[in-house]
Amino acid sequence: MKFKDIEFSTYLKNFPDANGYFGKYGGCYIPPELQAAMREIADAYHTICKSRKFINELRRIRQEFQGRPTPISHLERLSDRIGTGVQLYVKREDLNHTGAHKLNHCMGEVLLAKFMGKKKVIAETGAGQHGVALATAAAYFGMECDIYMGAVDIKKQAPNVARMKILGARVIKVTDGLATLKEAVDAAFVAYSQEYNEAIYCIGSVVGPHPFPLMVRDFQAVVGVEAREQFIGMTGELPDAVVACVGGGSNSMGIFSGFLNDPVDLYGVEPLGRGSKMGDHAASLTYGEEGVMHGFNSIMLKDERGEPAPVYSVASGLDYPSSGPEHAFLHDLGRVKYDVVGDEETIDAFFELSRMEGIIPALESAHAVAYAKKLARTMGKGAILINLSGRGDKDMDYVIEKYGIR
């Protein structure tokens, strides 16, 4: 399938197909005992996503509880400092309740779980933002919540661990392997396989078996819908480019979905970490190959045995050895350009945005800011919209401890 063969005006209705595939990517590669559970979730989602009652309840929650719509801010001083005339803007998902975009899909997933009669929600988390969001949603709806988190990330993200516990979630430390996001996903899947009758696994990104890449994208699409309308309202035209970080890829699919049918360049920014050597980065779309993990087929980083490779990023929410199947599809089509930013550029952008604009970004989001700065220097004119997927409260202690104050 080629880019010219895709009709993007109807893209969101046609992809994924009925079996959860975006071209050759996606699907549902899980044990037979979980297939029925996934079908139950898919059937329930397809039933309630068209329900006026469900839609109205989700809209009410977004407005009254989450604080949506989140605004767009013009980064005037940072734009002037770059000096090319290109103007930078940010979609402020850091102002969404809990401090990141993750609540957009968590409220939807837990509302779905309540509709299905489940008593518990289970999830993994890396940077802790998904864990905090799910713990918040579980508290809102009065449900039990188990969050699996790697020991390394628990140490790096202590503020978010505390938030999850205060909200009533049970945070379960994962010590296997590298003890980061991939291992947390492994552990959460094992737990879900033993509790699926009473629980639902609320996946934290556009990854996993069908229907999760579809569901999470649909719940996150509110970011793109808002951003497109707001940007036109502010400037009278579309941005020339939209930039977002990509780990699993929920924030990026959310904002990209609003612009797929527009003459707008889309850029997904992966973590180069310490460099291109295996184990020093988590840039799966840049350096990976086709493979199956965690129940879906996508592009992934593999070791010499064909297993998921060790990965690293300064941003805990990006150190995952694959990306969502829709990202792999858009990568192959060429509709989205995927590129990389390393740790040092990310830390520089973290401090620069904080000091120039009074916005402390999450390290995940700082990857997108760093890339947008580089992109702006190559453009003679125009505007770039950055998805600021989260705030940096969770990262401050770690950054100061490791890098000091720059």
C-alpha positions as CSV (number, residue, x, y, z in Angstrom):
1,M,0.0,0.0,0.0
2,K,1.3,3.4,-1.0
3,F,0.6,7.0,0.3
4,K,-1.3,7.9,-2.9
5,D,-3.6,5.0,-2.3
6,I,-4.9,6.3,1.0
7,E,-7.9,8.6,1.2
8,F,-7.2,10.4,4.4
9,S,-10.6,12.1,4.5
10,T,-12.0,8.7,5.5
11,Y,-8.8,7.3,7.0
12,L,-10.0,7.2,10.7
13,K,-13.1,5.2,9.7
14,N,-11.2,2.7,7.6
15,F,-8.1,2.0,9.7
16,P,-7.7,-0.3,11.5
17,D,-9.7,-2.9,9.6
18,A,-12.2,-5.3,11.4
19,N,-9.3,-7.5,12.6
20,G,-7.3,-4.6,14.0
21,Y,-4.7,-4.2,11.2
22,F,-3.2,-1.0,9.8
23,G,-1.9,-2.6,6.6
24,K,0.3,-5.4,7.8
25,Y,0.7,-4.0,11.3
26,G,-1.5,-4.5,14.4
27,G,-3.6,-7.6,15.0
28,C,-4.2,-9.6,18.1
29,Y,-1.3,-12.0,18.9
30,I,-2.3,-13.3,22.3
31,P,-3.0,-16.7,24.0
32,P,-6.3,-18.3,23.1
33,E,-7.6,-17.9,26.7
34,L,-7.3,-14.1,26.2
35,Q,-8.8,-13.9,22.7
36,A,-12.3,-14.1,24.2
37,A,-11.5,-11.3,26.6
38,M,-10.2,-9.0,23.8
39,R,-13.4,-9.7,21.8
40,E,-15.5,-8.8,24.8
41,I,-13.6,-5.5,25.1
42,A,-13.9,-4.8,21.4
43,D,-17.6,-5.6,21.3
44,A,-18.2,-3.4,24.3
45,Y,-16.2,-0.5,22.9
46,H,-17.9,-0.6,19.5
47,T,-21.3,-0.7,21.3
48,I,-20.7,2.3,23.6
49,C,-18.5,4.5,21.4
50,K,-21.7,5.2,19.3
51,S,-23.8,5.6,22.4
52,R,-25.2,9.2,23.1
53,K,-25.1,8.5,26.8
54,F,-21.4,7.4,26.8
55,I,-20.3,10.3,24.5
56,N,-22.2,12.9,26.6
57,E,-20.7,11.5,29.8
58,L,-17.2,11.5,28.4
59,R,-17.7,15.1,27.2
60,R,-19.0,16.2,30.6
61,I,-16.0,14.6,32.3
62,R,-13.5,16.3,30.0
63,Q,-15.1,19.7,30.6
64,E,-15.9,19.5,34.3
65,F,-13.2,17.3,35.6
66,Q,-10.2,17.2,33.2
67,G,-10.3,20.9,32.3
68,R,-10.6,20.5,28.6
69,P,-10.1,22.1,26.1
70,T,-6.5,22.7,26.9
71,P,-5.1,25.9,25.3
72,I,-2.5,26.5,22.7
73,S,0.3,28.9,23.8
74,H,2.6,30.9,21.4
75,L,6.2,30.6,22.4
76,E,7.1,34.1,21.4
77,R,10.4,34.5,23.2
78,L,11.7,31.1,22.2
79,S,10.7,31.8,18.6
80,D,12.5,35.2,18.7
81,R,15.6,33.5,20.1
82,I,15.8,31.0,17.3
83,G,15.6,34.0,15.0
84,T,14.5,32.5,11.7
85,G,11.0,34.0,11.7
86,V,9.4,30.6,12.3
87,Q,6.9,30.7,15.1
88,L,6.6,28.0,17.7
89,Y,3.3,27.1,19.4
90,V,2.5,24.4,22.0
91,K,-0.7,22.4,22.6
92,R,-0.8,22.5,26.4
93,E,-1.6,18.9,27.5
94,D,0.5,19.7,30.5
95,L,-2.5,21.6,31.7
96,N,-4.8,18.6,31.4
97,H,-5.8,17.3,34.9
98,T,-2.9,15.1,36.3
99,G,-0.4,16.9,34.1
100,A,-0.4,15.0,30.8
101,H,-2.5,13.7,27.9
102,K,-2.9,10.3,29.5
103,L,-6.1,11.1,31.3
104,N,-7.8,11.5,27.9
105,H,-7.8,7.7,27.3
106,C,-7.8,6.6,31.0
107,M,-11.2,8.2,31.7
108,G,-12.6,6.5,28.6
109,E,-11.1,3.1,29.4
110,V,-12.3,3.1,33.0
111,L,-15.8,4.3,31.9
112,L,-15.7,1.3,29.5
113,A,-14.7,-1.0,32.3
114,K,-17.6,0.3,34.4
115,F,-20.0,-0.4,31.5
116,M,-18.6,-3.9,31.3
117,G,-19.2,-4.6,35.0
118,K,-15.5,-5.0,35.9
119,K,-14.3,-4.3,39.4
120,K,-10.6,-3.6,38.8
121,V,-8.3,-1.9,36.3
122,I,-4.7,-3.1,35.7
123,A,-2.0,-1.2,33.9
124,E,1.7,-0.6,33.3
125,T,3.5,2.7,33.5
126,G,6.9,4.1,32.6
127,A,7.2,7.7,33.5
128,G,4.2,7.3,35.8
129,Q,1.9,9.6,33.9
130,H,-0.3,6.8,32.7
131,G,-0.3,5.3,36.2
132,V,-1.3,8.5,37.8
133,A,-4.0,9.1,35.2
134,L,-5.4,5.6,35.6
135,A,-5.3,5.8,39.4
136,T,-7.2,9.1,39.1
137,A,-9.8,7.6,36.9
138,A,-10.2,4.6,39.2
139,A,-10.7,6.8,42.2
140,Y,-13.2,8.9,40.2
141,F,-15.3,5.8,39.4
142,G,-14.6,3.9,42.6
143,M,-12.7,1.0,41.2
144,E,-9.6,-1.0,42.4
145,C,-6.4,-0.2,40.6
146,D,-3.1,-2.1,40.2
147,I,-0.1,-0.4,38.5
148,Y,3.0,-2.3,37.5
149,M,6.1,-0.2,37.3
150,G,9.8,-1.1,36.8
151,A,12.1,-0.6,39.7
152,V,14.3,1.8,37.8
153,D,11.4,4.0,36.9
154,I,10.0,3.9,40.4
155,K,13.3,5.4,41.6
156,K,13.4,8.0,38.8
157,Q,9.7,9.0,39.1
158,A,9.2,9.1,42.9
159,P,6.7,12.0,42.8
160,N,4.3,10.1,40.5
161,V,4.7,6.9,42.6
162,A,3.6,8.9,45.6
163,R,0.6,10.3,43.7
164,M,-0.6,6.9,42.6
165,K,-0.4,5.6,46.2
166,I,-2.3,8.7,47.5
167,L,-5.0,8.1,44.9
168,G,-5.4,4.6,46.3
169,A,-3.6,2.5,43.6
170,R,-1.4,-0.4,44.4
171,V,2.0,0.1,42.8
172,I,3.7,-3.2,42.1
173,K,7.5,-3.1,41.6
174,V,8.9,-5.1,38.7
175,T,12.5,-6.2,39.0
176,D,12.9,-8.5,36.0
177,G,15.3,-7.6,33.2
178,L,16.1,-3.9,32.9
179,A,13.2,-3.2,35.2
180,T,11.8,-0.5,33.0
181,L,8.7,-0.1,30.8
182,K,8.9,-3.2,28.7
183,E,9.2,-5.4,31.9
184,A,6.3,-3.6,33.5
185,V,4.1,-4.4,30.4
186,D,5.2,-8.0,30.7
187,A,4.2,-8.2,34.3
188,A,0.8,-6.4,33.7
189,F,-0.1,-8.9,30.9
190,V,0.7,-11.8,33.2
191,A,-1.5,-10.4,35.9
192,Y,-4.3,-9.6,33.5
193,S,-4.2,-13.2,32.1
194,Q,-5.1,-14.4,35.6
195,E,-7.8,-11.8,36.4
196,Y,-9.5,-10.9,33.1
197,N,-12.9,-12.1,34.4
198,E,-13.0,-9.3,37.0
199,A,-10.5,-6.8,35.6
200,I,-9.7,-4.9,32.4
201,Y,-6.1,-4.1,31.3
202,C,-6.0,-0.4,30.5
203,I,-3.1,-0.2,28.1
204,G,-1.2,3.1,28.3
205,S,-0.6,3.8,24.7
206,V,-1.6,3.0,21.1
207,V,0.1,-0.4,21.5
208,G,-1.0,-3.9,22.5
209,P,-3.5,-6.3,20.8
210,H,-6.6,-5.1,19.0
211,P,-8.8,-3.1,20.0
212,F,-6.4,-1.0,22.2
213,P,-4.5,0.8,19.4
214,L,-7.9,1.8,18.0
215,M,-9.4,2.7,21.4
216,V,-6.5,4.8,22.7
217,R,-6.2,6.7,19.4
218,D,-9.9,7.5,19.4
219,F,-9.8,8.7,23.0
220,Q,-6.7,10.8,22.3
221,A,-8.1,12.3,19.1
222,V,-9.7,15.0,21.2
223,V,-6.2,16.6,21.2
224,G,-6.0,16.9,17.4
225,V,-9.6,18.0,17.1
226,E,-9.1,20.8,19.6
227,A,-5.7,21.8,18.3
228,R,-6.8,22.2,14.7
229,E,-9.7,24.4,15.6
230,Q,-7.7,26.4,18.1
231,F,-4.8,27.0,15.7
232,I,-7.0,28.2,12.9
233,G,-8.9,30.4,15.4
234,M,-5.6,31.9,16.6
235,T,-3.8,32.4,13.3
236,G,-6.4,32.0,10.5
237,E,-4.5,29.1,9.0
238,L,-3.1,25.7,9.6
239,P,0.4,25.2,11.0
240,D,3.1,24.2,8.6
241,A,4.3,21.4,10.8
242,V,3.1,19.4,13.8
243,V,5.7,17.8,16.1
244,A,5.2,15.2,18.9
245,C,7.4,12.7,20.7
246,V,6.9,9.0,20.1
247,G,7.4,6.1,22.4
248,G,4.4,3.9,22.2
249,G,2.8,6.9,20.5
250,S,-0.5,7.9,22.2
251,N,0.1,11.7,22.4
252,S,1.4,11.8,18.9
253,M,-1.4,9.8,17.3
254,G,-3.8,12.0,19.2
255,I,-2.6,15.2,17.7
256,F,-1.6,13.8,14.3
257,S,-5.2,12.4,13.8
258,G,-6.5,16.0,13.6
259,F,-4.2,16.9,10.7
260,L,-3.9,13.7,8.6
261,N,-6.1,15.0,5.8
262,D,-4.4,18.5,5.8
263,P,-1.4,19.8,3.9
264,V,0.6,19.8,7.2
265,D,4.0,18.1,7.7
266,L,3.9,15.6,10.6
267,Y,7.0,14.8,12.6
268,G,7.3,12.0,15.2
269,V,10.4,12.3,17.5
270,E,12.0,9.2,18.9
271,P,14.6,9.0,21.7
272,L,18.2,8.6,20.5
273,G,19.3,8.5,24.1
274,R,23.1,8.2,24.3
275,G,23.6,7.2,20.6
276,S,22.8,4.7,17.9
277,K,24.3,1.7,19.5
278,M,21.9,-1.0,20.6
279,G,20.9,-0.5,24.2
280,D,21.7,3.2,24.1
281,H,18.4,4.4,22.5
282,A,14.7,3.5,22.0
283,A,14.3,4.6,18.4
284,S,12.3,1.6,17.1
285,L,10.9,3.2,14.0
286,T,14.3,4.5,13.0
287,Y,16.4,1.4,13.7
288,G,14.0,-1.4,14.1
289,E,12.4,-4.1,12.0
290,E,9.0,-5.9,11.8
291,G,8.2,-8.1,14.7
292,V,5.6,-9.2,17.2
293,M,5.6,-8.3,20.9
294,H,3.0,-7.7,23.6
295,G,0.2,-8.9,21.3
296,F,0.7,-6.8,18.2
297,N,2.8,-6.7,15.0
298,S,4.8,-3.5,14.5
299,I,8.4,-2.2,14.0
300,M,10.5,-3.1,17.0
301,L,14.1,-3.2,18.1
302,K,15.5,-6.8,18.2
303,D,18.6,-8.3,19.7
304,E,20.7,-11.0,18.0
305,R,18.2,-13.7,19.0
306,G,15.2,-11.8,17.6
307,E,13.9,-10.9,21.0
308,P,13.0,-7.3,22.1
309,A,16.3,-5.5,22.5
310,P,17.4,-3.5,25.6
311,V,16.4,0.1,25.3
312,Y,17.3,3.4,27.0
313,S,16.0,7.0,27.2
314,V,16.4,9.8,29.6
315,A,12.6,9.9,29.4
316,S,11.0,6.9,31.2
317,G,7.9,7.2,29.1
318,L,9.8,6.6,25.8
319,D,12.1,3.7,26.7
320,Y,10.0,1.0,24.9
321,P,11.4,-1.3,22.2
322,S,8.5,-0.8,19.7
323,S,5.9,1.7,18.7
324,G,2.2,1.5,18.0
325,P,1.2,-0.3,14.8
326,E,-0.4,2.8,13.4
327,H,2.9,4.6,13.6
328,A,4.6,1.8,11.8
329,F,1.9,2.1,9.0
330,L,2.2,5.8,8.7
331,H,6.0,5.4,8.7
332,D,5.8,3.0,5.8
333,L,3.3,5.3,3.9
334,G,5.6,8.3,4.5
335,R,2.7,10.4,5.9
336,V,4.7,11.0,9.1
337,K,8.4,11.6,9.1
338,Y,10.1,10.0,12.1
339,D,13.4,11.3,13.4
340,V,15.5,11.3,16.6
341,V,16.7,13.5,19.3
342,G,19.3,12.6,22.0
343,D,19.5,13.1,25.7
344,E,21.7,16.2,25.6
345,E,19.5,18.1,23.2
346,T,16.5,17.1,25.3
347,I,17.9,18.4,28.5
348,D,18.9,21.7,26.9
349,A,15.3,22.1,25.6
350,F,14.0,21.2,29.1
351,F,15.9,24.1,30.6
352,E,15.4,26.5,27.7
353,L,11.6,26.2,27.6
354,S,11.4,26.5,31.3
355,R,13.5,29.7,31.4
356,M,12.3,31.4,28.2
357,E,8.6,30.6,28.5
358,G,7.9,29.6,32.1
359,I,6.8,26.1,31.1
360,I,8.6,23.1,32.6
361,P,8.1,20.3,30.2
362,A,8.1,16.5,30.8
363,L,11.3,15.0,29.4
364,E,9.2,13.1,26.9
365,S,7.8,16.4,25.6
366,A,11.2,18.1,25.7
367,H,12.2,15.7,22.9
368,A,9.6,17.3,20.7
369,V,10.6,20.8,21.7
370,A,14.3,20.1,20.9
371,Y,13.3,18.7,17.5
372,A,11.0,21.7,16.7
373,K,13.9,24.1,17.4
374,K,16.1,22.2,14.9
375,L,13.3,22.1,12.4
376,A,12.6,25.8,12.7
377,R,16.2,26.6,11.8
378,T,15.7,24.8,8.5
379,M,12.5,26.6,7.6
380,G,12.5,30.1,6.2
381,K,9.1,30.9,7.4
382,G,5.9,29.4,8.9
383,A,4.6,27.9,12.1
384,I,5.3,24.8,14.1
385,L,2.8,23.3,16.6
386,I,4.3,21.1,19.3
387,N,2.3,18.7,21.4
388,L,3.5,19.4,24.9
389,S,2.3,16.1,26.2
390,G,3.1,16.6,29.8
391,R,4.6,18.7,32.6
392,G,8.0,18.2,34.1
393,D,7.2,18.1,37.8
394,K,7.9,14.3,37.8
395,D,11.3,14.8,36.3
396,M,12.8,17.7,38.2
397,D,14.5,15.8,41.0
398,Y,16.0,13.3,38.5
399,V,17.2,16.1,36.2
400,I,18.8,18.1,39.0
401,E,20.5,15.0,40.5
402,K,21.9,13.9,37.1
403,Y,22.5,17.1,35.2
404,G,22.5,19.9,37.8
405,I,21.1,23.3,37.1
406,R,22.2,24.6,33.7
